[in-house]
Amino acid sequence: MRVGTQFTGRLPAGQSGRWFTHSWPSDWHVTWYFMPTTPAPGAPELEWEVEVERASASAVTYWLTVRNLSSAPMDFEGRYAVLN
């Protein structure tokens, strides 16, 4: 399994942002997850959605929407795991 951080981001309180990452091999099984790096105990801090574009016969683009659920600005990491 391969794991890593693809990017870091920052979102204002209650806001969403959208990122994309391209040229991933189409035969990889990639899962995306996001980890807050700004501590804020007591409630969930973020949620995310992943959309997929088959950019070519051999490449995939992922469109990643992240939403800050908290009432304060938040920094986060966009992480991935290749499961095959």
C-alpha positions in Angstrom: 0.0 0.0 0.0 1.2 3.5 -0.8 0.1 6.4 1.4 1.0 10.1 1.4 -0.1 13.7 1.6 -1.0 15.2 -1.8 -1.6 18.7 -0.6 -2.3 21.0 2.3 -5.1 23.5 2.5 -6.8 26.2 4.6 -10.5 27.0 4.8 -12.3 29.9 6.6 -15.0 29.0 9.1 -18.0 27.3 7.5 -16.6 27.5 4.0 -15.9 24.9 1.3 -13.1 24.6 -1.2 -12.5 22.5 -4.3 -9.2 21.0 -5.4 -8.2 18.6 -8.2 -5.3 16.3 -8.7 -4.7 14.7 -12.1 -2.8 12.0 -14.0 -3.4 9.2 -11.5 -3.1 5.7 -13.1 -6.5 4.4 -13.9 -5.7 0.9 -12.6 -4.9 2.1 -9.1 -7.6 1.9 -6.4 -7.1 5.3 -4.7 -9.0 6.4 -1.6 -8.9 10.0 -0.3 -9.2 11.3 3.2 -8.6 14.6 4.9 -7.1 15.3 8.3 -7.4 18.6 10.2 -4.1 19.9 11.5 -5.7 22.7 13.5 -6.9 21.3 16.8 -10.5 22.0 17.7 -11.8 19.5 20.2 -15.5 18.9 20.8 -17.1 18.4 17.4 -16.4 17.2 13.8 -14.2 19.7 11.9 -14.6 18.7 8.3 -16.4 16.6 5.7 -15.4 15.9 2.1 -16.7 14.6 -1.2 -14.7 12.9 -4.0 -15.7 13.0 -7.7 -13.8 11.1 -10.4 -13.1 12.1 -14.0 -11.7 9.5 -16.5 -9.3 11.9 -18.2 -8.0 9.3 -20.7 -7.8 5.6 -21.2 -4.9 5.4 -18.7 -5.4 8.5 -16.4 -7.9 9.7 -13.7 -8.5 13.1 -12.3 -9.9 13.4 -8.8 -12.1 16.5 -7.8 -12.0 17.0 -4.1 -14.5 19.2 -2.2 -13.7 19.9 1.5 -16.0 21.7 3.9 -15.0 23.3 7.2 -17.7 22.4 9.7 -16.2 24.5 12.5 -16.6 28.1 13.5 -12.9 28.9 13.1 -10.4 28.8 10.2 -8.9 25.3 9.7 -5.8 23.9 8.1 -5.8 20.3 6.8 -3.9 17.7 4.8 -5.3 16.0 1.7 -4.1 12.4 2.1 -4.4 9.4 -0.1 -3.9 5.6 0.0 -3.4 3.4 -3.0 -5.0 0.1 -2.0 -3.7 -2.2 -4.7 
